[in-house]
């Protein structure tokens, strides 16, 4: 279990990138009306959701293995990361209705993807604060 937890820092970068790329691709699909961008969005959203679930599980294992309880920042990071993975999963599940379906289904997918991308970015920021501290960029 400890090894799986230690993989969290390695595993987390992939879903962060995929979910944000999925959202950017969906924006490109909306802006250009090119269905190929929607395909990129759907594929990356699904891969991002799957990898986010693995990364979240590894993160919880890491926190438990290191007995890192008590920190408010860690608690926010854990729960926001878990919510982000859930939102990424919701976006992946609603992506099945986004292609070639009524416009309402596409907007549900877009909103779920927006929420997932925003929460992934926020959870990643909190994780960066945990590792590097708030003063990392200061000279």
N, C-alpha and C positions, 0 to 999 in steps of 0.2 A: 504494500500500500504506500509506503513512503516514497518508493521510486516513482510511482504514478503521480504522486503529488508534486515531486520535484520537476516533473515535466511541464507543469503549468506555465512557467515563463516561456518555454519553447512553443507550447501549443497555442497560446492565446493570440499571438500575432496574426495567425492565419484567419481566424474568424473575424477579427477586427477589420482586416483589409477586405475580406469577402463581403461582409455586410455593407460596408461603406461603398464599395465598388458596385454592389447590387443597387443601392439607392441612386448613385450617380448614373448608372446605366438606365435606370427607370426614368430619371429626369431627361436623359438624352433621348429615350424612346418617345417621351411626351413632347419634347421640343422639336424633334425631327420627323416624327410619325414613321420612323423606320422600325419595322417589326423585329429586325435583327438585334437592336438594343434591348428590346423586351426579352428576347431569348437569353441574352447575356445576363440580364437582371434576374431572371427566374433561375437559371443554372447557378449563378453565384449566391443567390439568396438561399437556395436549398443546401448548397455545400457549406455556406456560412453557418446555417442553423445546425447542421449535423456536427460540424467541428466545434461550434460554440458549446454544445451540450457536453462534449468530451472535455473541453477546456474548463468548463465550470466544475465538472466532477473532479478533475485534477486539482483545481483551486481549493475546493472544500477539503480534499484529502491533505493538501499541503498545509492549510491552516490548522487542521486537526493534528497532523503529525508534528508540527512545530509548537503546538499548544500556544497559538498566537491570540488567544482570546483577550477580551477586555478593551481593545482599541476601537474607538468609535469610527475611525477612518476605515479600519479593516471591516467592521460590520457593514458600513455603508457600501464598501467595495463588493463584499460578498453578495449582499442582497440585490444591489443594483446590477451586478454581473449576472446573477441568477434571473432577474427580471429581463435583462437584455437578451439572454439566451431564450427565454420564453417568448419574448416578442419576435425574435428571429424565427423561432419555430412557427409562430402564428403567421408571419409573413410567408414562410415557406409553404405552409398549408393553404393559405389563401391564394398562392400563386397559381394553383391548378385552375382557379376560376378566372384568372386575370387575362388569359390568352383566348381571344375569340369569343368572349362572353359579354354580357351587358356591361355598360360603362360603370354601373354601380359596383360590380365585382372588381373591376380594375382599380377603382378608387379605394376600395377596402384594402386591397393589396398594397397600394401606394401608401396609405396612411399607416398600415402595420409596418411597412418597410421604413418609413420615416421615423416612427417611434423606435424601431429596433436600432437604426443607425444612430439616433441621438443618444439612446441609452447605452449602446456599446461604446460610443465616444466618451460619455461621462464616466462609465465604469473603468475604461482604460485610463482616463486621466487620474482617477482615484488610485488605481494600481500604480501608476507612475509616481504619484505622491508617496505611496507606501515604500517604494523601492528607492527613489532618488531624493525625496524630501521636497519641500516647497521652495527651497532656496537654490535648486539645482542650476538654474540659468543665471543666477547672480554672479558677478565677477568676484 
